[in-house]
Amino acid sequence: MTDTSATRPVQSHPTPADSTPPPQAPVAETAPLAAGPVGRSPLRRTRTSATWIGVIVFTAVLVLLLIFILQNTQSVQISYFGATGHVSLAVAMLLAAVAGVLLTAIAGSLRIWQLRRRLRGVTRR
């Protein structure tokens, strides 16, 4: 196989078609949208907008959860440390998920408490 790029002539000057710069759109002068500190966008995210997004996400998850419960109504037998009972499949799965979330929250809270305690000890010295 041969390299054909080495046999081609190299242009040292651009052709006239290459030398014209591309046209640019005119820049329009715009007034600031709102009076405020320089550099702050008036459309920046606020606590209220973050809360609103949280409410929307929570509502969507709640609707999905309701659909899950309505579709899984068959009864199952649950046994836990000798206690037995019948409960719907959805409720059993939700209780297991809630237990998992609680265990994770406890472990995370203990770690945060440990780190804050260690930080207080460092700052006192």
C-alpha positions in Angstrom: 0.0 0.0 0.0 1.3 3.4 -0.8 0.7 6.7 0.8 -0.9 9.0 -1.8 -1.0 12.1 0.5 2.7 12.6 0.1 2.4 12.8 -3.7 -0.2 15.5 -3.8 0.9 19.1 -4.1 0.6 21.3 -1.0 -1.0 24.7 -1.4 0.8 27.5 0.4 -1.9 30.1 -0.2 -5.6 29.7 0.3 -7.9 29.9 -2.6 -10.1 33.0 -2.9 -13.1 31.0 -1.9 -11.4 30.0 1.4 -10.2 33.5 2.3 -13.7 35.1 2.7 -14.9 34.9 6.3 -18.3 33.5 6.9 -21.1 36.0 7.3 -22.0 36.9 10.9 -25.4 37.7 12.3 -25.7 41.3 13.5 -25.5 41.8 17.2 -28.6 43.3 18.6 -28.3 45.7 21.6 -30.6 44.5 24.4 -31.6 46.1 27.6 -31.1 44.2 30.8 -34.1 42.1 31.8 -34.2 43.2 35.4 -32.4 45.6 37.6 -30.1 43.8 40.0 -26.5 42.9 40.8 -24.2 42.7 37.8 -23.6 39.1 36.6 -26.8 37.6 38.2 -29.3 36.2 35.8 -32.9 37.1 36.5 -33.9 33.5 35.5 -31.6 31.9 38.0 -32.9 28.9 40.1 -34.4 29.8 43.5 -35.5 27.8 46.5 -39.1 28.2 45.4 -38.4 26.8 42.0 -36.5 23.9 43.4 -39.4 23.2 45.8 -41.8 23.4 42.9 -39.7 20.9 40.9 -39.6 18.6 44.0 -43.4 18.8 44.3 -43.9 17.8 40.7 -41.4 14.9 41.0 -43.1 13.7 44.2 -46.5 13.9 42.5 -45.3 11.8 39.6 -43.8 9.2 41.9 -47.0 9.1 43.9 -49.1 8.5 40.8 -46.7 5.7 39.7 -46.9 4.2 43.2 -50.7 4.3 43.2 -50.7 2.5 39.8 -48.4 -0.1 41.3 -50.6 -0.7 44.3 -53.8 -1.0 42.2 -52.2 -3.5 39.9 -50.8 -5.8 42.6 -53.8 -6.5 44.9 -53.4 -10.3 45.1 -53.0 -11.5 48.7 -49.7 -13.2 49.9 -48.8 -14.8 53.1 -46.0 -13.0 55.1 -44.0 -14.6 57.9 -41.7 -12.6 60.1 -40.1 -14.0 63.3 -43.0 -16.4 63.8 -45.7 -13.9 63.1 -47.7 -14.7 60.0 -50.4 -12.9 58.1 -52.0 -12.2 54.8 -51.4 -8.8 53.1 -51.5 -7.6 49.5 -48.4 -8.0 47.4 -48.0 -4.3 46.9 -48.2 -3.5 50.6 -45.6 -6.2 51.4 -43.2 -4.8 48.8 -43.8 -1.2 49.9 -43.1 -2.2 53.6 -39.9 -3.9 52.5 -38.8 -0.7 50.5 -39.7 1.6 53.5 -37.6 -0.7 55.8 -34.7 -0.4 53.4 -34.9 3.4 53.2 -35.1 3.6 57.0 -32.0 1.4 57.4 -30.1 3.6 54.8 -31.2 6.8 56.5 -30.1 5.5 59.9 -26.7 4.5 58.6 -26.3 7.8 56.8 -27.3 9.8 59.8 -24.8 7.9 62.0 -22.0 8.7 59.6 -22.9 12.4 59.4 -23.0 12.5 63.2 -19.6 10.8 63.4 -18.1 13.3 60.9 -19.5 16.4 62.7 -18.2 15.1 66.0 -14.8 14.6 64.5 -14.9 18.1 62.9 -15.8 19.7 66.3 -12.8 17.9 67.8 -10.4 19.2 65.1 -11.7 22.9 65.4 -11.3 23.0 69.2 -7.5 22.2 69.0 
